[in-house]
């Protein structure tokens, strides 16, 4: 299962990335279903609260997918999972923003996330489930990417190591050469702390476990 990591986002350091593209939204149930129907993907876990097979959730992010299922989908699309560094740059942009939208504290004005009921009623953030992708345009990153915080957290291509930032190469870091956990970014809709939705936050998850709070988006070489 996912573990939030304290200290894993240090030390701060600069890296250079080769040109790449990354999808504007998280992969939807409809998009993943098309891959299954075409024979490119296996079916993820079904049944509430997993979204696959739910006719009302076609535009929600696919969840309950393993890391390999995410890889298989991106491969079917001619794409790949983003590295941690690519994901973070897409979320923070050239300005190195704390949250995708800037410095304002995370709330349901910007992201699909857990808040107290009084705040939910103000912004309409129903945290009993995921939300359709792109439901929070105020939370867009400077590059126009949506749901980089909240909704579902996202698989990246990299193995996870808490000390990786201290040894990361200066150009195109791609994570450790091996490991047991994969790096996950972006927080999810039921994170109890707004800090978990910061663009600098790192988490880790067993690649064989598809969790209700976890999905993905694809990237491609530029």
C-alpha positions as CSV (number, residue, x, y, z in Angstrom):
1,X,0.0,0.0,0.0
2,X,1.0,3.6,-0.3
3,X,3.2,5.2,2.2
4,X,3.7,8.9,2.6
5,X,7.3,9.8,2.8
6,X,8.9,12.4,5.1
7,X,12.2,13.8,4.0
8,X,12.2,12.0,0.6
9,X,11.8,15.3,-1.2
10,X,15.2,16.7,-0.1
11,X,17.6,18.0,-0.9
12,X,16.3,20.6,-3.4
13,X,18.2,20.4,-6.6
14,X,18.0,21.5,-10.3
15,X,17.8,19.1,-13.2
16,X,17.6,19.4,-16.9
17,X,15.0,17.5,-18.9
18,X,14.9,16.6,-22.6
19,X,11.8,17.7,-24.5
20,X,8.7,15.7,-23.7
21,X,5.0,15.8,-23.7
22,X,2.5,14.8,-21.0
23,X,-1.2,14.4,-21.1
24,X,-3.4,17.2,-19.8
25,X,-5.7,15.0,-17.7
26,X,-5.5,11.7,-16.0
27,X,-6.5,8.6,-18.0
28,X,-10.3,8.1,-17.9
29,X,-12.3,5.0,-17.4
30,X,-13.6,5.4,-21.0
31,X,-10.1,5.6,-22.4
32,X,-8.9,2.6,-20.4
33,X,-11.9,0.6,-21.4
34,X,-11.1,1.2,-25.1
35,X,-7.7,-0.3,-24.5
36,X,-9.3,-3.4,-22.8
37,X,-11.7,-3.8,-25.7
38,X,-8.9,-3.6,-28.2
39,X,-6.9,-6.3,-26.3
40,X,-4.1,-3.9,-25.3
41,X,-4.9,-3.8,-21.5
42,X,-6.1,-6.3,-18.9
43,X,-9.2,-5.5,-16.8
44,X,-8.4,-3.9,-13.4
45,X,-10.2,-4.7,-10.2
46,X,-13.9,-4.1,-10.5
47,X,-16.7,-3.2,-8.0
48,X,-17.2,-0.2,-5.9
49,X,-15.3,1.9,-5.2
50,X,-13.1,0.9,-8.2
51,X,-14.2,2.8,-11.3
52,X,-13.8,0.3,-14.1
53,X,-17.1,-1.1,-15.3
54,X,-19.1,1.7,-13.8
55,X,-21.2,3.3,-16.5
56,X,-21.6,6.5,-14.5
57,X,-17.8,7.0,-14.2
58,X,-16.8,7.0,-17.8
59,X,-15.1,10.4,-17.5
60,X,-13.6,9.7,-14.0
61,X,-10.0,8.7,-13.8
62,X,-9.4,5.0,-14.0
63,X,-8.3,3.7,-10.6
64,X,-7.4,0.3,-9.1
65,X,-4.8,-0.3,-11.8
66,X,-1.4,-1.8,-11.1
67,X,1.8,-0.2,-12.3
68,X,2.1,-2.7,-15.1
69,X,-1.5,-2.0,-16.2
70,X,-0.6,1.7,-16.4
71,X,2.5,0.9,-18.4
72,X,0.5,-1.4,-20.8
73,X,-2.1,1.3,-21.5
74,X,0.6,4.0,-22.2
75,X,2.4,1.5,-24.5
76,X,-0.8,0.8,-26.3
77,X,-1.1,4.5,-26.9
78,X,2.5,4.8,-28.1
79,X,3.4,6.6,-24.9
80,X,5.0,5.9,-21.6
81,X,4.7,6.8,-17.9
82,X,6.4,10.1,-17.0
83,X,9.5,10.0,-14.8
84,X,9.2,11.6,-11.4
85,X,11.2,14.6,-12.6
86,X,9.0,15.0,-15.7
87,X,5.8,14.8,-13.5
88,X,7.1,17.4,-11.1
89,X,8.2,19.9,-13.7
90,X,4.8,19.6,-15.4
91,X,3.1,20.3,-12.0
92,X,5.5,23.1,-10.8
93,X,6.5,24.8,-14.2
94,X,9.4,27.1,-14.5
95,X,8.4,29.0,-11.4
96,X,8.8,26.1,-9.1
97,X,5.3,26.5,-7.6
98,X,4.4,24.8,-4.4
99,X,1.1,23.7,-5.7
100,X,0.2,23.3,-9.4
101,X,-1.9,26.5,-9.2
102,X,0.6,28.5,-7.2
103,X,1.1,29.2,-3.5
104,X,-2.5,29.3,-2.2
105,X,-3.2,26.5,0.3
106,X,-4.9,23.4,-1.1
107,X,-8.7,23.5,-0.9
108,X,-11.7,22.3,-2.9
109,X,-11.5,25.6,-4.8
110,X,-8.5,24.1,-6.6
111,X,-8.5,20.3,-6.2
112,X,-10.7,17.3,-5.5
113,X,-9.6,16.6,-2.0
114,X,-10.8,15.9,1.6
115,X,-12.1,18.9,3.5
116,X,-14.4,19.5,6.4
117,X,-18.1,19.3,5.5
118,X,-18.6,23.1,5.8
119,X,-15.9,23.7,3.3
120,X,-17.2,20.9,1.0
121,X,-20.6,22.6,0.9
122,X,-18.9,25.9,-0.1
123,X,-16.9,24.4,-3.1
124,X,-19.0,21.3,-3.8
125,X,-16.1,18.9,-3.2
126,X,-17.7,15.4,-2.7
127,X,-14.9,13.3,-1.3
128,X,-16.9,10.0,-1.3
129,X,-15.5,9.3,-4.8
130,X,-13.3,10.5,-7.6
131,X,-14.5,13.4,-9.7
132,X,-14.6,13.6,-13.5
133,X,-11.2,14.7,-14.9
134,X,-10.8,18.4,-15.3
135,X,-13.5,19.3,-12.8
136,X,-11.3,21.9,-11.1
137,X,-10.0,24.3,-13.8
138,X,-8.8,26.8,-11.1
139,X,-6.3,24.2,-10.1
140,X,-4.6,24.0,-13.5
141,X,-0.8,24.1,-13.6
142,X,0.9,27.0,-15.4
143,X,1.2,24.6,-18.4
144,X,-2.6,23.9,-18.3
145,X,-2.5,20.4,-16.8
146,X,-5.4,19.4,-14.6
147,X,-5.7,17.3,-11.5
148,X,-2.0,17.3,-10.8
149,X,-3.1,17.5,-7.1
150,X,-6.0,15.5,-5.7
151,X,-8.5,13.3,-7.5
152,X,-6.2,10.3,-7.9
153,X,-2.5,10.1,-7.2
154,X,-0.5,9.0,-10.2
155,X,2.0,6.2,-11.0
156,X,5.3,7.4,-12.4
157,X,7.9,5.3,-14.3
158,X,10.5,5.4,-11.5
159,X,11.5,3.0,-8.7
160,X,11.3,4.8,-5.4
161,X,14.3,5.5,-3.1
162,X,14.0,8.0,-0.3
163,X,17.6,9.1,-0.7
164,X,17.5,9.4,-4.5
165,X,17.5,13.2,-4.6
166,X,21.0,13.2,-3.0
167,X,22.4,11.1,-5.9
168,X,20.2,12.1,-8.8
169,X,21.9,13.0,-12.0
170,X,21.7,16.5,-13.2
171,X,20.1,15.6,-16.6
172,X,17.0,13.4,-17.2
173,X,16.9,11.6,-13.8
174,X,15.0,8.3,-14.2
175,X,15.1,7.0,-10.7
176,X,17.0,4.1,-9.1
177,X,17.9,1.1,-11.3
178,X,15.8,-1.2,-9.2
179,X,13.7,-1.3,-6.1
180,X,10.6,-2.8,-4.5
181,X,8.2,0.3,-4.6
182,X,7.3,2.6,-7.4
183,X,7.2,6.4,-7.0
184,X,3.7,8.0,-6.9
185,X,2.9,11.7,-7.2
186,X,0.0,14.1,-6.9
187,X,-1.9,13.1,-3.7
188,X,-5.4,11.8,-3.9
189,X,-8.9,13.0,-3.0
190,X,-8.9,11.5,0.5
191,X,-5.5,12.8,1.7
192,X,-6.2,14.3,5.1
193,X,-3.4,16.8,4.9
194,X,-3.3,19.6,2.3
195,X,0.5,19.3,2.4
196,X,0.2,15.9,0.7
197,X,-1.1,17.7,-2.4
198,X,2.0,19.8,-2.7
199,X,3.8,19.3,-6.0
200,X,7.0,18.4,-4.2
201,X,5.5,15.6,-2.2
202,X,6.6,12.0,-3.0
203,X,4.9,8.8,-2.1
204,X,5.6,5.1,-2.9
205,X,3.4,2.1,-3.6
206,X,3.8,-1.6,-4.3
207,X,3.6,-1.9,-8.1
208,X,1.4,-5.0,-8.0
209,X,-1.3,-3.3,-6.0
210,X,-4.0,-1.3,-7.7
211,X,-5.6,1.0,-5.2
212,X,-8.8,3.0,-5.3
213,X,-6.9,6.3,-4.8
214,X,-4.4,5.7,-7.6
215,X,-4.4,6.3,-11.4
216,X,-2.0,7.7,-14.0
217,X,-1.4,9.9,-17.0
218,X,0.9,9.2,-19.9
219,X,3.9,11.0,-21.3
220,X,5.9,10.8,-24.5
221,X,9.3,11.9,-25.8
222,X,9.2,15.3,-27.4
